Amino acid sequence: MSELHWQKSTYSQEASACLYLATTPTGEILLRESDEPGTVLTTGTHQLGALISALRSSC
């Protein structure tokens, strides 16, 4: 498997508690938090889009 390229979310500040994202060659999206880098959530583009839409509408 190729090495993952983790990208910090643009909404994360310079302090701790940053969200990182990476994509796999199969198109899955991986999420991890800087405080728990060993815990990785796997999702797809449609599921992540639905989560982001729901979070935006609740603000």
Buried (B, 14 or more C-beta within 10 A) or exposed (E): EEEBEBEEEEEBEEEEEBBBBBEEEEEEBBBBBBEEEEEBEEBEEEEBEEEEEEEEEEE
